[in-house]
Amino acid sequence: MDASRLLRTSGTLVATAALLISAAAPVVAGDSGEAGGGFAPSAELAAPAPPLRPLPTQLPAALRPYYEQKLSWHSCGTKGKGFECATMRAPLDYSAPRAGGVVKLAVSRKKASGPGKRLGSLMVNPGGPGGSAVGFLQQYAATGYPAEVRARYDMVAMDPRGVAGSEPVTCLSDAEMDDYAKVDQTPDNATEVRQLVAAYKKYARGCLQRSGKLLRHVSTIEAARDMDMFRSVLGDDKLHYVGASYGTFLGATYAGLYPNRVGRLVLDGALDPSLGSEQVNRDQTAGFQTAFTSFAKDCAEHEDCPLDASLPSVAGARLKAFFNQLDRRPLAVGKSRELTESLATTGVISAMYDEAAWPLLRKALHDAQNGDGALLMRLSDAYYERNAHGGYTNLMAANSAVNCLDLPPAFRSTAAVRRALPDFEKASPALGASFAWSALSCAYWPTPATGGPHRIEARGAAPILVVGTTRDPATPYPWARALAGQLSSGRLLTYDGDGHTAYTRGSTCIDKAVNAYLLTTAAPPTSQKCS
């Protein structure tokens, strides 16, 4: 039950993959002056969104000490795998870099392995907002990306400000997060509405109390400016980058601010920055319905399908009935937890990110319908990045902080949610209400949004590769088409398939095209489609 289910991360795929393995045995913000963004920050825009303006090419004197800093690299202690770590300083407030304070950012690298000429640094970000880029680098990208790419690039990552190792935003204790995650987000009466609103307000108060100063400075534009500083500190003239999910918004924002510094940018599972928050949430609701329809069709082909229906519409009705049952009577899980309707919904959503999780979801739903909610709870925990000991990463706190700063709230009142419910439930009968009510939380955020919908054109940038998956639940395919169309040098590469993002997820065609672009700058034609 996050601020908006906006995007989430490729880390969701990694977490679900780990769960699959472990379960195998039992089964845009502008500021003043030189920092200015190019859009009105006050409200959702009905007119075509304005473009994001690039920053001046000349580096302001006040930022020079940051750009010229020398990092003290040291071994990360990752069991001899060759990773180095460091801390980079950035101004907390780019509008007052001398007086506004400093934020310390965690960065990591693994040098090019060879053979072949080194091409520079390849920065990675798994998305979120709130996913740890350093964790993604060390746990996957620097060992799981194609060998020919790792041979030619130093693989590097920076946790965005407010995330993981970079002065993380915190909001609630672990026990409070458990309570927050299980609050009913499909309220049936006025009492349950008040309880949901109270939970959102408590969450917001906790964020303000624990991270108040930082909350005003975790926007995507500020994170993109940090990326440019990291590029300079690494000694690279151009930024080479692979961003997934929300990481595409971060990468596209960088291109919009610094078009002349764009090297090879891969934006996989793209966001359309011209959309307001309500539209983003409604589109994403429809995206998860598309993914559920694919799951339901696949489920019907297996004898163990717990939805027991050959038609996706019937399967959706059965899923909703199951959720309603949990709403009335949650399932006990272990000695101290309950599988509520909200947690079960999150578990289902978690499995939609990767079609490889569908067999696990079939078993989880079957078990839950027979009184055992443990596996569906584990899927929910993977989404929230809750470990077996009850500890949470700061993913959800950072997700809320960035989303609520980047865009005005989707809804500002419970009445607005009720008016929108028919559209959301039309987009997804089983999931729509949950998405609509979860989009209310930014209405109570303690810091006003500083960003707004905008187009990113990045005029003058080198070719930028946008990758879209036709049945991506979290970043629907029309978003990739839209972003590629906005970018003056955008090239769209299409994967006809299921799941969230496409690169290094099993398509030889996609991997070959992306690798060729990263190694030779040869971008595929926009008409290229893979399956």
N, C-alpha and C positions, 0 to 999 in steps of 0.2 A: 504494500500500500504506500507507494512513494508519491512524490509531489506530482508526478505525471509519469506514466510508464514510458515516457519519452526515451526511445532508443535502447538503453541498456548496453551491454558490452559484449565483445567477443569473449571476454572472460566468462560470461554465462555459458558459452560453448565449452570452454576449458573445464569449468566446474561441473557441468553436466557430464562431460566425458569422463572425469574422475569418478563421478557417481556411477556411471555405467560400468566402469572397471570394478569398483568396489562392490557393486550389486550383482556382478556376474555369477558369483558362487551361489547365493540364495535364489536366484532365478533362472547577443551581440551588444557589447556595451561601449558607448563613446564617452570621452571626457573632453575637457576644454583644450584649446590651443592645439599644439602639435599632435595630440593624441586623438583628435576628433574622429568619431564614427560618422558615417554619412546617412543617418536615418533619424527620424523623430522617435524619441524614446518613451513617449507618454502613453500610447494606447494602441490597441489593435487597429490595423489600417484596412479600410474598405477599398481604397484606391490601390492601384498597382504599387507594390512596395518599392521604395526608392533604392538606389544602388549604394553599396558600401564603398566609401571613398578610400583610395589608398593613402597611406601616410607619406609625409615628405621623405624624399630619398636621402636627404642630408641628416646625419645623426645629430640630435641635440647635444650640446656640450654637457648637460646635466646627466645624460645617460652614458657618456663615454667611459667613466670608470667601471660601469657594469659590463659594458661590451668588451672592455680590455682586461677584465679580471683573469687570473690564472687559476685553474682548478687544481686542487691537490688530490690526485687520483690515488686510490689504494685498493687493495684486494677486498672484494665484497665478502669473502669467507664462504663462497658458494662451492665448497668442496673441490677446489682446483679446476673449475670449469672455465677459467680465464676471464671472469667478469671483474671489471673495475667499477668502483663507485666514487662519487664525489658530491659535494654540496655547492650549488651555485646560488649566488645572491641576486635578487631582483628587487626593484622598487615596489613597495606595497601599492603605492598610488602613482601611476604614471603621469598624472597631472601635477604632482609635486614630488619628483624623484629625489630631491635633496632633503626634503623635510618630512616626507610622509611615512618614513619607516622602511624596513627591509623585510622581505619574505625569503626564507631559505628553501630552496628547491632540491629535491633528491634527483640525481642523474646517474646513469649507468651506461657502460659500453662493453662490447666485446669486439676486439679488433679483427679486421679481415683475416681470414684464415689462409687465403691464397689457394691455388695458384692464380695468376693473372694480375693485371694492373689494378691497383686500388682505385675505386671510382669516387670515394668520399665516404661520408657517413649516411646511413639510412635510418632515419628516426621512425619509430613506430608508436602507435597509440591504439589501444583496443576499444576505446569508446567509453560509454557510461551515460552521461558524464559521471565520473567517480571511479572509473576503472584505473588500477595502477598500471601505468605504462612500464615502470621498472619491473614489476612483477611479471607482466606479460612478456617482456624481453627475456628475463632470466628463466621463466618457466616454459616458454614456448618459442618465441620468434627467433632467438639467437641459436636455437638448436633445431627447430622445426621448419623454418623457412627453407626453400630449396637451396641445396649446397652451392650451386653456381652463384646465387645471390650473396650468400654469406661469405663466399670466397673473395668477392670483389668489394664489399662494403664493410666498414666498421658498423656494427649493429648498435644503435644507441637509443636511449629512452629518457624521458623526463616526466616524473609525476607532476601533473598540472597542480598549480597552487590550490591548496585546500584538500588535496587528495593523497592518501596513503602516507608516503614519506615526506611530503611537502607541506608541513604544517597543517595536518588534517583538520577539517571542520568536524566538530563533534556536537551532538545534540542530546542524546539520551544514554543512560546506562544500558548495559546488556539486558538486564531484567526489564527495564522500561521499553526497550526495543521489542522484546517478546510480547509485551502487552500491546504495544502499538501495532505490530504486524497482524494481530488476530482480531482487532476491532472490526466490527461488522461494517463493510463498505458498500453494502446494498441495503440501506436502512428501510424498514418497512413502516415505521411510524415516527411520530414527532420525538419520542424519547430516544430512539436510536439515531435520529438525525442529530440531536443535541449531543449524544455521546460521541459521534463521529467528529463533529465540529470541535468538541472539547479536546479530543485526541490531537487534531491538527493544531489547535492553539497551544497545547502543552508541548508538542514537538517544536513549534516555532519559538516558544519561549526558551526552551532548552538550548536551541541553536544560538539564540541571541546571548544567553547567559554564558555559554561556554566558548563561543567563537565570534562575538559581536563585531570586533574591529575587522576581522578578516572577511566577514560576510559581504561587505560592500565591495570587495575586490577579488572575486573569484569568477568573473565573467569570462566568456570564451574569447573576447577580444584581448583581455589582459593575458590569458594563457597563450594566445597566438603571439603576442609580443614577447613573452618569455621564450617561446620557441625560436624567435629570430635572434634573441640574445644568445641562446644555446648554440645555434648555428654559427654565430660569429666566434664564440669562445672556442668552439671545436676547430676553427680555422677554415670553414667551408664558405665559398662564395655563394653557393646556391643551396637551397634546402631540398633534400631528397627525402621522401616521406611515404609511408603506408599507414593510412588511417582507416579504421573500421567503425561502422555504426556512428555514434556521436563523433568519433575521430575524423569522420569525413567533414563534419561541420567545422571542426577545429582546423583541419587542413585547408578547407575552402576559405575560411576566414583569413588564414595566413596569406593565401593567394590574393585575396581581395585587398589586404593591407600592403602587401609587398610583391606585387606582380613581377617586378624585375628581378626578384630573388628566387623565383620558382625554378626548381630543377625538374626532377621527375616526381610527380605527385600521383599516388594511387589512392582513390577515394572509394572504398568498398562498402556497399550498403549505405547509400547516400541519404542525407537529409535535405529537404528543400527549405532553404533559409527564408524564403519569401512568405511562408505560412505563419499564421497566428497560432497560438497555443490550442484553442478549441479545435481548429481544423487539424492540427497535428494529432491530437488525441483521437479525434473521430476517424481520421485516416488509419491510424494505428489500430484502432478497434476493428476496422474492416480488414486490415492486414492479418490480424490474428484469427479472424473468422475464416479467411482464405486458407490459412495454415491448418485450422481445425477441420475444415472441409476435406483437405488432402489427408489429414490423419484419419478422419472418419471413413473415407473411402478405402484407405489401406487397412484400417481396423476390421472392416466388414469382410475382408478376405481371409481373416484368421479365425479359427474356431474359438480361441480364447478371448474374442472381443467382448469386453464388458458392456459395451453400449448396445449390443444385440440389435443392430439395425443396418439395413443395406442402404438407406437414404441418409445423407448428411443432415437433412432437416430433422429427421426423427432422432438421429444421434444427438443433435444439439438439444432437442427437447428432453432427452433422457439425461444428458449432462446437467441441464438446468434443474431437473427434478432431483438429481443427486445433490446438487448444491443446496437446494431448498431443504432437503432432508438434514444436511449438516447444519443449516441455519437454525433448525429447530432443536437438533440434538447433536452436538459435536462429538467426535470420537476421541476417547482417551488414548493417548500415545505415551507409553511408559508410565512413570509414576507421577509426573508433574506437568505434562503438556496435553493440549487438546488440539485436534485437527478441526478447525472451524471452517466455515464456508469461505472466508477470506483466504486462509492459508491453502485450502484445497484449490481455489481459483488460481492462486499464485503458482502452485505446483504444476497445474495444467499449462499455464502460460510458459513456465520455465522449459517444459518439454517441447514447446512449439518452436524454440530457437534452432533445433537440430533434429532432422528427421531420424538420425541414428538413435534418438531417445524415445521414439515411438513405441518400440517393444516394452521399454521400461514403463512408459505411461500406461500401456494396456494392463500390465501387471499391477501397477500402483492403483489404478481405478478398480480393477477386479478385487484386489485385497481390501480396499477401503469399503467397497460395497458389501464385503463379507466381514466387516468389523475391524479390519486391521489397517489403520491409517499411517503406519510408520513410513512406508516407501513414498507415499505422496507428500508426507511431511518433509522427507529428505529432499525431494525435488524443490519444495518451497524454500528450504534452508539454502540450497545451492543458489537459488535466485537472489536471496538476501545476503549471501556470503556469510552465513552463520555456521560456525564450526561445531563439532560434536560436543564441545565443552560449553556451548552457549555463548561464545564470544563472537562479536560481529566486527567486520572491517568497517571502515567509514564510508563505504560505497553509497549507502542510502542517504547519509547526511550530505555528502558532496553532491549527489544527484539532485537533491532538493535545492541546495544552495545555488548551483549553477543554473538549473532550469528556471528557478524563480527570479533570478537576476537577468537572465537573457531575454525573457519574454514576459509581458504582462499576463496576469492570471487568465486561464481559460474561462473561469466563472468567478464572479465576485459575491455570489450569494447562493443559498440553498434553493431559492426560487428559480434562479437561472439554471441550476442543474436540472430541476424538475422539468423546466421548459425544453431542455435539450434531450431528456431521457428518450423520447420516442425515436429520435434520429440515431442515438447510440444503440438502442435495442434493435432498431432495424438493421444497423450495420452488423450487430452480433447479438442474437437473442439470448445466448447463454452468458456472454462476457460483457455486453454493452453497459449494463448498469454499473458494474464494478469500475470500468474505465471512466464513466462519466463522473461518479462520485469521487474517485481518486484524483481527478483533475481539479477539484475544488481547493486542494490544500494550499496552493500558492496565494489564495485570497487572504490568508492569515499570516503571510510571511512578514517578518519584522523589518526587512529592508525593501524598498520599492524597486521594481524592475528598472534597469538602466538601458536595456536593449529593446529591440522591436523587430518585426518582420522586415527583411530587406533582401534585395537581389545581390548576388555576388557575380560580377562580370570579369574581374581580374584582367582588364585589357592590357595587352602586351606580354602576358605570361606565356611561357613555353607550353606545349600541349599537356593537358591534364587528363588523366585517365579516370573515368567514373565507371564503377562496376555496379550493375544492378541485377538482382535476382527476381525472377518473375513472381514467385510466391513467397517472398521474404515477409515474415509477419511483422517485424519490428520497424523496418524501413521499407515501406511498400514501393514497388517498382516505379510507379509514377514519379516518386521523389527523385529517383536517379535520372529519369528522363528530364525532369525539370531542371535539376542542377546542371546537367550536361548542356542543356539548352541555354542556361544563363551564362555560363562560363564562355568567354570569347574564344577560348582554345580548348573547350571541353570535347572529349571523345567518349562516347558511351559504348561499353562492352557489356553485353547481355548474357546472363546465365539463365536458361530455361530450366528452372528446378525449384526445390524446396529449401527451407532453412534460411538462416540469417547470415548474410555475407557469402562470398564465393571463393576468394583466393585461399589456396592451400586447404580446401575442404573436399578434395576428391575429383575435381574436374580437370583432366589433363589439358583440355582446350583452354580453360581460363588461366591455369598456371603458366602454360606456354606463352600466351599472349602477354600476361603481366610480366613474366620474366624477361621477355624480349624487350619490352618497354624499359624496364629497370636497367638492363644491361646495354642497350643500344640506342635508347630514346625513340625507337620505332613504335609509335602508337598504332594500335589496330584501327581499321576503319570503323566508323560509328555503326555501320550496318552489321558488324560481326556478332554472331550469336553462337553460344555454346550450349551444350546439353550434357 
